[in-house]
Amino acid sequence: MAVEFAQAWQDWKAEREKTLADPYGWLALVSLDWLEDSPRTYPGLPGRWWQDAEAAYVDPDGGELRHEGALLTDVHRFELVNSGAGTRVTAGDVEIEIARRSGYLIRVHDPKAPVLHDFHGVPAYEPDSAWVLTGRFEPFDEPRPTTVGAVVEGLSHVYTAPGRVIFERDGVEHALTAFNGKSGSGYNILFTDKTSGVTTYAANRSLSVGEAAADGTVTLDFNRAVNLPCAFTDFATCPLPPEGNHLPFAVEAGEKLPYERVN
């Protein structure tokens, strides 16, 4: 059983690192710029870019830009959800991501990025079944819009919190605010603990939790606690955990501080 548990974790870790090594993923980021109210150019990028209160805009201005495969020939408008998914414009070998984080930003994903080129996996604690805990999901009366800070000073994110996940560790009960899962099911928990800033990334880690059973039971496998993109690159705007999501003990499980952040 222990061998099967370790192998399942190794398979998960390999898939996780394969995703991180995507040539247009988070490790491929090489720049981040906040759009301004007036059209302007950015070094190395075609077109002129700007924003207003509702949307971001690009004028190809003779440059070759494509969105969803279609060549842009005139001014294009992008109205996105704040703190939600971005969209991408292709320019040659790079992809320009447009995202809304209060204001609009553009960041460039380049498959020749140094961080991506030098990536050789994520350090992690050895898998330990003792860190697979049973908890229960306690829904709020109504889902709560929850504002959290960000690793970028002055920026905030708003997410929907459907409830809390409650579990025991060494006879003590702990409660963590849960956001909706990124895949549309289950939950996502941002947290820190006593390893944060010591052996793990200081700002946050993330734990995905599956849908609750009929009786509210959930499984928390801290062996699969992962770093957010900001742990690897300065060009991410990751959220901080909501108030109260600090665990007063060391979660010696899951991903450690990335090699890229070790001095």
N, C-alpha and C positions, 0 to 999 in steps of 0.2 A: 504493500500500500504506500509506504514512504517513497519507494522508488517511482511509483506511478505519479505521486504528487509532485515530486521533483521534476520528472520528465514533462508533466503538463505545464509546469511553470517555465521550464527551459523553452518549450515550444512557444508559449506566450511571449517570453522575452525576445526570442528570435523574430517573431512577427512584429513586435513593438519596434525593434531596432531596424527592421526592414522598412517600416513606415517612416521612421525618422530619417532614413537615408534616401528618401524620395528626392530625385533631382530638382523638384520644384516645391519641396516641403519647407518646414520651418528652418532647417539648418542651411537652406539655400538663400536666406535673407542677407542682403548686402547693404540695404539702406532703408530709412524711414523718413518721410517728409510730411509735414502737415500742410494741407492746401490753404491757400490764402483767398481773399475775396476778389482779387484781381488776377486775370490770366497771367501765367508766367511759365517759363521753361525750367526744367531740372536737368542737372548735368548728366549727360549720357542717354537721356530719354527723348524720343521724338514727341512733338506736339506741345500744346500749351494747356495747362491744367489750372482749375480753380474750383471754388465752392460758393454756395450761398447757404441760407439757413436750412434748406430742405435737401439739397442734392450736391453731388460733385459733377464736374463737367470736364470734357477734354475736347479740344479742337485739334485734329490731326495736323493741321497746318502744313500739309504736304508730306508728312511722315507716314510710314506704313505701320498702322495699328490695327489689330483685329480683336473683336469681342465675340465670343461664342462662334468663332470661325469666320465671321463676316468682316470684311474690310470696312473700316470706318472712313467715310468720305466727307463727313460734316460734323458739326458739334454733336456730341453724344452726352446724354444726361443719365446719371446713376443715382437713384434715390434708394437708400438702403436703411435697414433697421439698425438703430443704435445698439451697440454691443452684440450685434448679430453677425451672420456670415457676410463675408465680403464677396467681391466678384473680381475677375481678372481680365486684363487686356494684354495681348501678346505683342511684343516688339522684338522681332528677330528671335534670338535664342533665350530671351528673358521674358518673364511674366510679371506684369505690374499689377499688384493687388490693390484694390480700392476698398477701404473699409470705413465704417462710421464708428468713431469712438468719441462721442460728444460732437466734435468736429470731424471732418473727413481727412483721411490720410492716404498716402500711397507708399507702398513698400515693394522693393524689387526682389524677386526670386531668381537667382542666377545659378544654373547648374555647375558653374565653375567657382562657386563661393569657397573661400578657404576653410571655413568651419565644416562644410559638407565634405570637402576633400580630405580633411584630417580626421573625420569621425571614425572611431573604432569601438563603438558600443557605449553602453551606459553602465557604470558601476552600480552594483546593487548588493543588498544583504542576501545571504544564502536563504533559500526558501525554507520556511519553518511552519509546519501546520498549526503550531500553537498560536500563530497570528491570524488564523481563520476563526473569526468570532461570529456568534449569532446575536442578532439584535432584533429590534422591532421598529417598524415605521409607524410614526404617529402623525397623521395628517392634521394640518391646521383646518379650522372651520372653513376658511377660504384661502386659496393660494395667495401668498404675500409677495408683492414686488419688493425686492430687497436690494438696497444700494450698498455697494462695497467699494473700497478703494482700489488702486491699481499700482503696479510697480513704477508707473510713470507719475511723477509728482503732479498733483492738481487734477488728475483724471479720475473718473469714477465709472463704474459699470452698474447696470440694473438687471437683475435676473429674477426669475420667478421661483419662489421657494414653496413647494407644496406641503412641506412638513419637516419633521425632525426624525433622525435615526437615533434610537436609544440603545445602549449596550452596556454590559458590565465588564470591568477589568479588575481583577484582584478584589472582587467583592464591592467595588465602587461603581456607581452608575454614572454614565456620561451621555450627554446629548449633543448632537451635531446637526446644525441646520443643513438641509439637503436641497439642492437645486434639481430641476428637471434634467434627466439624462440627455446627453448630446445626440444620441441616436433616436430620440423620441420615445424611449422607454426607460424604465428604471430611474436611477438618481445619480447625481454627481455631487461629491462632497469635497470641498476645499478645506484643508486643515493645516495646522502646524502642531509641533510637539516638541519635546525636549531635545530631539536630535537636530531641530531646525537651526541652521547657522553653525552647526558643529560638524555633523557627518552628512546632513542633507541640506538641500537648498533652503535658504533662510526665509524666503517670502511665502512659500506655499508648497504643498503637494496636492495631488488630486486622486480621489478614489472613486471608481465606478461601482455602483451597487445595483444589482438586478431588481426587477419588479418584486414587490412584496407578495408573499403567499396570502392565501385567503385569510389567515389569522394574523396577518401583519408582519410575519417573520421575514427577516432579510439576512443575508450573509455578507459580512465585511471581511474581505480577504486583503489584509494590509500588505501581503507579499506583492500585490499588484498596484500598490500606490506609486504613482508616476509623477515625474517632473512636468511642469507646464513649460511652454516654449521659452518663456523668459529665463528659465534656468540655463538655456543654451545660448541665447542671443540677446543682445541689447535692443534689437529691433522688434520686440514684442511688447504688447501693452497688457499683460496678463492681470486678471483680477486678484485681489487679496482675499483671504478667507473672511466670511462674515463674522461679526462680533460673537464671541463665545465659542468659536471653532478652534480653540487651542486645547490640545490634550496635555494634562499635567504630568505626563510620563513619556519615556522615550520609546517611540515606535521604531524598533530596530528591525524593520522589514521594508521591502520595496526599494525603489531607486534611491541612490545616494547622490551627493553633489556631483554633477557631470565633470568629466576630465577637463572640459573646456573652461570650467570655472575654478579649478584648483590652481593656485599660484605656485 
